[in-house]
Amino acid sequence: MTHAFVVLLSVLGVVGQALAVVLLVIGVLALVGVRGPLEWLREMLWGYERWCAVVVTAVATAGSLFFSEIAGYVPCELCWYQRICMYPLSIITLLAALANDRRVARYLLPLPLVGAGVSVYHLLVENGVVEQARACLISAPGGCATKWIEEFGYVTIPTLALTGFALCFAFLLLSALPAPSAATVSER
């Protein structure tokens, strides 16, 4: 049961990474002047960007709680910092989506950025690129370098967290942008 759920979360992570790459390509195209794909995406998602962020943060929060409370993986210090960034996002994005509040997105953008930074650092520690701090060594068995899961040769818990933060940032950024230019899109 536990391994099956770990594989499910890993598959969701890989799908999320593919989606993040598509969103990144659309963003880069918009930056170089090709705005068609961005306009299409905005029209398609208009009014649902916050709900997309809710789904991403809810899955990330549930996955995090599954790893610690059901699978029994002890969260290290860096995992806690990532949780500090993700858990409030899951609550506030839900409240913003329920209230149809677009303004809150711009105030939430720093949380996934900081969380993604911690995730990248955690990946560097986990892969031995950066030496883990002493606090890491006492925070969990094996410290922050412990790979509790490793699916598909690269999907670890910090990889999943980074995916969640990247998607959350993208959806919040889309929500913070002004309304799409198409007159056919109505406020949802």
DATA-V368413 format. One record per residue. RES is the residue in three letters. PSI is psi in degrees with one decimal (* if undefined). NEAR is the number of other C-alpha atoms within 12 Angstrom. Layout:
# DATA-V368413
res->{RES:RES}
psi->{PSI:PSI}
near->{NEAR:NEAR}
This chain:
# DATA-V368413
res->{MET:THR:HIS:ALA:PHE:VAL:VAL:LEU:LEU:SER:VAL:LEU:GLY:VAL:VAL:GLY:GLN:ALA:LEU:ALA:VAL:VAL:LEU:LEU:VAL:ILE:GLY:VAL:LEU:ALA:LEU:VAL:GLY:VAL:ARG:GLY:PRO:LEU:GLU:TRP:LEU:ARG:GLU:MET:LEU:TRP:GLY:TYR:GLU:ARG:TRP:CYS:ALA:VAL:VAL:VAL:THR:ALA:VAL:ALA:THR:ALA:GLY:SER:LEU:PHE:PHE:SER:GLU:ILE:ALA:GLY:TYR:VAL:PRO:CYS:GLU:LEU:CYS:TRP:TYR:GLN:ARG:ILE:CYS:MET:TYR:PRO:LEU:SER:ILE:ILE:THR:LEU:LEU:ALA:ALA:LEU:ALA:ASN:ASP:ARG:ARG:VAL:ALA:ARG:TYR:LEU:LEU:PRO:LEU:PRO:LEU:VAL:GLY:ALA:GLY:VAL:SER:VAL:TYR:HIS:LEU:LEU:VAL:GLU:ASN:GLY:VAL:VAL:GLU:GLN:ALA:ARG:ALA:CYS:LEU:ILE:SER:ALA:PRO:GLY:GLY:CYS:ALA:THR:LYS:TRP:ILE:GLU:GLU:PHE:GLY:TYR:VAL:THR:ILE:PRO:THR:LEU:ALA:LEU:THR:GLY:PHE:ALA:LEU:CYS:PHE:ALA:PHE:LEU:LEU:LEU:SER:ALA:LEU:PRO:ALA:PRO:SER:ALA:ALA:THR:VAL:SER:GLU:ARG}
psi->{-50.0:-45.9:-37.9:-39.5:-36.1:-42.8:-41.9:-46.5:-37.3:-40.5:-44.4:-37.7:-43.0:-42.0:-42.3:-37.9:-39.3:-43.2:-41.0:-38.7:-42.6:-44.9:-38.5:-44.0:-42.7:-40.8:-43.0:-41.6:-41.8:-37.7:-30.3:8.3:-4.9:92.9:-6.0:-52.3:-36.7:-43.7:-41.7:-45.5:-44.1:-43.8:-37.8:-40.4:-7.7:121.9:-13.3:1.3:-43.6:-36.5:-35.8:-42.3:-37.5:-46.0:-45.9:-48.4:-32.7:-43.2:-42.1:-43.4:-45.6:-41.3:-41.8:-45.7:-35.6:-47.8:-41.6:-40.6:-28.5:-49.7:-20.6:16.8:129.3:120.0:133.2:179.4:-43.6:-34.5:-39.6:-40.4:-38.7:-39.4:-37.7:-33.3:-35.1:-43.2:-45.8:-33.0:-38.5:-33.4:-46.9:-36.6:-35.6:-47.3:-39.9:-39.0:-42.3:-37.4:-2.3:43.1:106.7:-27.1:-30.9:-23.1:-42.7:-26.1:-21.0:-18.8:-35.0:-31.3:-50.8:-27.3:-47.2:-44.2:-41.4:-38.7:-43.3:-39.9:-42.8:-45.4:-42.0:-40.2:-39.1:-41.1:-46.7:-33.6:9.3:11.8:-37.3:137.6:137.2:148.0:162.6:-35.4:-34.0:-40.9:-29.0:-6.9:-26.9:157.9:121.0:-7.9:-161.1:-10.9:-5.3:127.9:96.5:-33.9:155.4:88.8:148.2:22.7:-5.9:-15.7:109.1:177.0:-45.3:-29.6:-43.3:-41.9:-43.9:-40.8:-46.2:-43.5:-40.7:-44.6:-42.5:-44.8:-45.4:-45.0:-37.9:-38.5:-43.2:-38.5:-31.3:-17.1:155.1:164.1:146.6:155.6:-19.4:131.6:-14.5:-15.6:123.1:157.2:125.6:*}
near->{10:18:17:13:20:29:22:20:35:32:23:27:34:27:20:33:27:18:23:26:18:20:27:23:20:25:25:17:17:19:14:12:13:15:19:20:22:30:26:19:29:32:27:20:27:32:32:29:36:44:35:31:42:35:27:43:42:30:31:40:34:25:34:36:23:24:28:22:15:17:20:16:27:28:34:35:30:39:45:28:27:39:37:23:35:47:32:25:41:34:23:30:41:28:20:31:29:18:16:22:26:33:21:25:35:26:21:34:31:24:32:43:30:26:39:34:25:31:36:30:30:39:31:22:28:34:21:17:13:15:19:27:21:15:17:26:20:18:22:25:19:23:28:40:36:31:29:29:28:22:24:16:11:20:30:36:45:45:42:45:51:39:41:51:47:40:43:47:40:41:41:42:32:37:37:27:25:19:25:26:18:17:10:12:18:15:17:20}
